[in-house]
Amino acid sequence: MAELAQTVEFPRPRISWPTKWPFWQLVVLMALVFWIYAPVLGRLVRQWWTDPNFSHGFFVPAFSLYVLWQNREKLRSVPPSPSSWGLGLVLLSLCTLILGVFGAELFLSRISLVFLLAGMIIFLSGWQMLRAVLFPLAFLVLMVPIPSIVLNEITFPLQILASKLSASLLPLLGVPVLREGNVINLPAMPLEVADACSGIHSLLSLTCLAVMYGYLLEKRVGIRVILAIASIPIAVAANAFRIVGTGLLVQYWDPDKAEGFFHQFTGWLIFVVSLLMLFGLHFLITFNARRREQRA
């Protein structure tokens, strides 16, 4: 007589999370994160306030919160599926914070906050929620100032590039020049393209605004990417026009007028021109896309 062997399967232990965290628990958790990062955030805000290269940082978290609020109904419909992988990312972020604080590396301590938020989202709500908030979360990277060593490597080539472009345009306008590195020698006086005139400030600000503009006014991801990338040559060209205008001001009016109020005013004016160039590029891309659709 054959005997039937029966196997008994024991249920595997499972880790369960609450499908919806109570509001007070989330408040306590965010308060704890703020307490941990208070010194880091304090220095970050202070740099936004004092360093004009990164003054756009004030708008970055505000825009991310706006995007989250705009998509609040979509986020509510995402089913929670917590994953323990998020806990590993949280621990890695805290290790990065400790490394940045004790190693006096501001960039590491600041960028760790973005990864900490990503880990918390995965741990509490799952990967699908992370995908839903990926854009506003990734946009927060733009609020973190570039490390000084990287910024210096970018600033000097921008100075040389702006000097070359300006030295090429000024003779076309009747101003003879002799360029020596980042110094443009005019008949009236030498014009130095300093760090502040490298265009790094307008470059970073315009790139940030280009991403915001593309998200708000363009639905096609490809065109959003084009606008973000195009902001770089637009900022470089606009800065060269600013130096050319300063050279014309020095040569044909008064060298003293090239400093002070007029210098600051031309900076704001050229930035507005950069925005108009960005808007014009978006208009041309949209116009050509419509013509292709009509021909099809």
C-alpha positions as CSV (number, residue, x, y, z in Angstrom):
1,M,0.0,0.0,0.0
2,A,1.5,3.2,-1.1
3,E,1.7,6.0,1.3
4,L,1.2,9.6,0.2
5,A,3.8,11.9,1.7
6,Q,2.4,15.2,2.7
7,T,4.6,18.2,3.1
8,V,3.6,20.9,5.5
9,E,4.6,24.4,4.5
10,F,5.2,26.8,7.4
11,P,4.3,30.5,6.6
12,R,7.3,32.7,6.1
13,P,7.7,35.7,8.4
14,R,6.7,38.9,6.7
15,I,7.5,42.4,7.6
16,S,4.4,44.6,7.6
17,W,4.1,48.3,7.5
18,P,1.0,50.4,8.1
19,T,-0.7,51.2,4.8
20,K,-1.0,54.8,5.9
21,W,1.1,56.4,8.5
22,P,-0.6,58.6,11.1
23,F,-0.1,62.3,10.5
24,W,1.5,62.8,13.9
25,Q,4.1,60.1,13.2
26,L,5.1,61.8,10.0
27,V,5.4,65.2,11.7
28,V,7.7,63.7,14.4
29,L,9.8,62.0,11.7
30,M,10.2,65.3,9.7
31,A,10.9,67.2,12.9
32,L,13.7,64.6,13.6
33,V,15.1,65.0,10.1
34,F,15.1,68.8,10.5
35,W,16.8,68.6,13.9
36,I,19.6,66.4,12.4
37,Y,20.1,68.7,9.4
38,A,19.5,72.1,11.1
39,P,23.2,73.1,11.1
40,V,23.6,72.0,7.5
41,L,20.5,73.8,6.3
42,G,21.4,76.9,8.2
43,R,24.8,77.2,6.4
44,L,23.1,76.4,3.1
45,V,20.5,79.2,3.5
46,R,23.3,81.6,4.5
47,Q,25.2,80.8,1.4
48,W,22.1,81.4,-0.8
49,W,21.8,84.8,0.9
50,T,25.5,85.8,0.6
51,D,26.7,84.1,-2.6
52,P,25.1,85.5,-5.7
53,N,26.1,82.5,-7.7
54,F,23.6,80.3,-5.7
55,S,20.9,82.8,-4.9
56,H,18.5,80.8,-7.0
57,G,18.6,78.2,-4.3
58,F,15.7,79.9,-2.5
59,F,13.4,79.0,-5.4
60,V,14.3,75.4,-5.8
61,P,12.6,73.9,-2.7
62,A,9.6,76.2,-3.2
63,F,9.2,75.0,-6.8
64,S,9.5,71.3,-5.7
65,L,6.8,71.8,-3.1
66,Y,4.6,73.5,-5.7
67,V,5.0,70.5,-8.0
68,L,4.0,68.1,-5.2
69,W,1.0,70.2,-4.4
70,Q,0.0,70.4,-8.1
71,N,0.2,66.6,-8.3
72,R,-1.4,65.8,-4.9
73,E,-4.4,64.0,-6.4
74,K,-2.1,61.7,-8.5
75,L,0.1,61.0,-5.4
76,R,-2.9,60.1,-3.3
77,S,-3.9,57.4,-5.9
78,V,-0.5,55.7,-5.7
79,P,-0.9,52.5,-3.7
80,P,1.6,52.2,-0.8
81,S,4.1,49.4,-1.2
82,P,6.8,50.0,1.3
83,S,10.2,48.4,0.7
84,S,13.0,47.6,3.1
85,W,15.5,48.7,0.5
86,G,14.7,52.3,1.5
87,L,16.1,51.6,4.9
88,G,19.5,50.8,3.4
89,L,19.5,54.1,1.4
90,V,18.5,56.0,4.6
91,L,21.5,54.5,6.5
92,L,23.8,55.2,3.5
93,S,22.6,58.9,3.5
94,L,23.3,59.3,7.2
95,C,26.8,57.8,6.7
96,T,27.3,60.4,3.9
97,L,26.1,63.1,6.3
98,I,28.6,62.0,9.0
99,L,31.4,61.8,6.4
100,G,30.6,65.3,5.1
101,V,30.4,66.9,8.6
102,F,33.6,65.4,10.0
103,G,35.4,65.7,6.7
104,A,34.3,69.4,6.3
105,E,32.8,68.6,2.9
106,L,29.7,70.7,2.6
107,F,28.6,69.2,-0.7
108,L,28.4,65.6,0.8
109,S,26.5,66.7,3.9
110,R,24.0,68.7,1.8
111,I,23.4,66.2,-1.0
112,S,22.8,63.5,1.6
113,L,19.5,65.2,2.4
114,V,18.2,64.4,-1.1
115,F,19.1,60.8,-0.8
116,L,17.7,60.6,2.7
117,L,14.3,61.8,1.4
118,A,14.5,59.3,-1.4
119,G,15.2,56.5,1.1
120,M,12.4,57.5,3.4
121,I,9.9,57.6,0.4
122,I,11.0,54.1,-0.6
123,F,10.8,52.8,2.9
124,L,7.4,54.3,3.8
125,S,5.6,54.2,0.4
126,G,7.6,52.2,-2.1
127,W,9.3,52.5,-5.5
128,Q,6.1,53.5,-7.3
129,M,5.8,56.6,-5.1
130,L,9.5,57.4,-5.7
131,R,8.8,57.4,-9.5
132,A,5.8,59.7,-8.9
133,V,7.9,62.3,-7.1
134,L,11.2,61.7,-8.9
135,F,11.2,65.1,-10.7
136,P,10.6,67.4,-7.7
137,L,13.0,65.3,-5.7
138,A,15.7,65.4,-8.3
139,F,15.2,69.1,-8.8
140,L,16.3,69.6,-5.2
141,V,19.9,68.8,-6.4
142,L,20.0,72.3,-8.0
143,M,19.7,73.9,-4.6
144,V,23.0,72.4,-3.5
145,P,26.0,74.6,-4.4
146,I,28.7,73.1,-6.6
147,P,31.9,72.2,-4.7
148,S,34.4,75.1,-4.8
149,I,37.0,72.9,-6.6
150,V,34.5,72.1,-9.3
151,L,33.3,75.7,-9.5
152,N,36.8,77.0,-10.0
153,E,37.4,74.5,-12.8
154,I,34.2,75.8,-14.5
155,T,34.7,79.6,-13.8
156,F,38.1,80.0,-15.4
157,P,37.2,78.4,-18.8
158,L,34.1,80.6,-18.8
159,Q,36.3,83.7,-18.3
160,I,38.5,82.7,-21.2
161,L,35.6,81.9,-23.4
162,A,33.8,85.1,-22.6
163,S,37.1,87.1,-23.3
164,K,37.6,85.4,-26.6
165,L,34.0,86.0,-27.8
166,S,34.1,89.6,-26.7
167,A,37.5,90.2,-28.3
168,S,36.2,88.8,-31.5
169,L,33.0,91.0,-31.5
170,L,34.5,94.3,-30.4
171,P,36.6,94.9,-33.6
172,L,33.5,94.3,-35.7
173,L,32.0,97.4,-33.9
174,G,35.1,99.5,-34.5
175,V,36.9,99.0,-31.2
176,P,40.5,97.6,-31.6
177,V,41.4,95.2,-28.8
178,L,44.4,93.1,-27.7
179,R,43.5,90.2,-25.5
180,E,45.9,88.7,-23.0
181,G,44.2,85.8,-21.2
182,N,41.1,87.2,-19.5
183,V,42.2,90.9,-19.9
184,I,40.9,92.8,-22.9
185,N,43.1,95.8,-23.6
186,L,41.1,98.7,-25.1
187,P,42.5,102.0,-26.3
188,A,40.8,103.7,-23.3
189,M,41.7,101.3,-20.6
190,P,42.2,97.5,-20.0
191,L,39.1,95.6,-19.3
192,E,39.5,92.5,-17.0
193,V,37.0,89.7,-17.2
194,A,37.0,88.8,-13.5
195,D,35.4,85.8,-11.8
196,A,32.2,87.8,-11.2
197,C,32.0,88.5,-15.0
198,S,32.6,84.9,-16.0
199,G,28.8,84.3,-16.4
200,I,28.7,81.4,-13.9
201,H,25.9,83.2,-11.9
202,S,23.7,83.7,-15.0
203,L,24.5,80.2,-16.2
204,L,23.4,78.5,-13.0
205,S,20.3,80.7,-12.6
206,L,19.2,80.4,-16.2
207,T,19.6,76.6,-16.2
208,C,17.4,76.4,-13.1
209,L,14.8,78.7,-14.6
210,A,14.9,76.7,-17.9
211,V,14.1,73.5,-16.1
212,M,11.2,75.2,-14.3
213,Y,10.0,76.9,-17.4
214,G,10.1,73.6,-19.4
215,Y,8.1,71.8,-16.7
216,L,5.4,74.4,-16.5
217,L,4.9,75.3,-20.2
218,E,6.0,72.2,-22.1
219,K,4.6,68.7,-21.9
220,R,7.1,66.9,-24.2
221,V,10.1,65.6,-22.2
222,G,12.4,65.9,-25.2
223,I,11.8,69.6,-25.6
224,R,12.3,70.1,-21.9
225,V,15.7,68.6,-22.1
226,I,16.6,70.7,-25.2
227,L,15.6,73.9,-23.3
228,A,17.6,72.9,-20.3
229,I,20.7,72.2,-22.4
230,A,20.2,75.3,-24.6
231,S,20.3,77.5,-21.5
232,I,24.1,76.9,-21.3
233,P,25.1,78.5,-24.7
234,I,22.5,81.2,-24.3
235,A,24.0,82.2,-20.9
236,V,27.5,82.2,-22.4
237,A,26.5,84.3,-25.4
238,A,24.5,86.8,-23.3
239,N,27.5,87.2,-21.0
240,A,29.7,87.9,-24.0
241,F,27.3,90.6,-25.1
242,R,27.4,92.1,-21.7
243,I,31.2,92.4,-21.9
244,V,30.9,93.9,-25.4
245,G,28.5,96.5,-24.1
246,T,30.8,97.3,-21.2
247,G,33.7,97.7,-23.7
248,L,31.6,100.1,-25.9
249,L,30.7,102.0,-22.7
250,V,34.3,102.4,-21.8
251,Q,35.5,103.3,-25.2
252,Y,32.8,105.8,-26.4
253,W,31.4,107.2,-23.2
254,D,33.1,107.2,-19.8
255,P,35.2,104.4,-18.2
256,D,33.8,105.3,-14.8
257,K,30.3,104.4,-16.0
258,A,31.4,100.8,-16.5
259,E,31.4,100.3,-12.8
260,G,28.8,100.7,-10.1
261,F,25.2,101.0,-11.0
262,F,25.5,100.6,-14.7
263,H,27.5,97.5,-14.3
264,Q,24.9,95.9,-12.1
265,F,22.1,97.2,-14.3
266,T,23.6,95.6,-17.4
267,G,23.9,92.3,-15.5
268,W,20.1,92.3,-14.8
269,L,19.4,93.5,-18.4
270,I,21.4,90.8,-20.0
271,F,19.7,88.2,-17.8
272,V,16.3,89.4,-19.0
273,V,17.7,89.1,-22.6
274,S,18.7,85.5,-21.8
275,L,15.2,84.7,-20.7
276,L,13.8,86.3,-23.9
277,M,16.2,84.2,-26.0
278,L,15.0,81.1,-24.1
279,F,11.4,82.0,-24.8
280,G,12.2,82.6,-28.4
281,L,13.9,79.3,-28.8
282,H,10.8,77.5,-27.3
283,F,8.6,79.4,-29.7
284,L,10.7,78.4,-32.7
285,I,10.7,74.7,-31.6
286,T,6.9,74.7,-31.0
287,F,6.3,76.5,-34.3
288,N,8.3,74.0,-36.3
289,A,6.6,71.1,-34.6
290,R,3.2,72.5,-35.5
291,R,4.3,73.0,-39.2
292,R,5.5,69.4,-39.3
293,E,2.2,68.1,-37.9
294,Q,0.2,70.2,-40.4
295,R,2.3,68.8,-43.3
296,A,1.8,65.3,-42.0
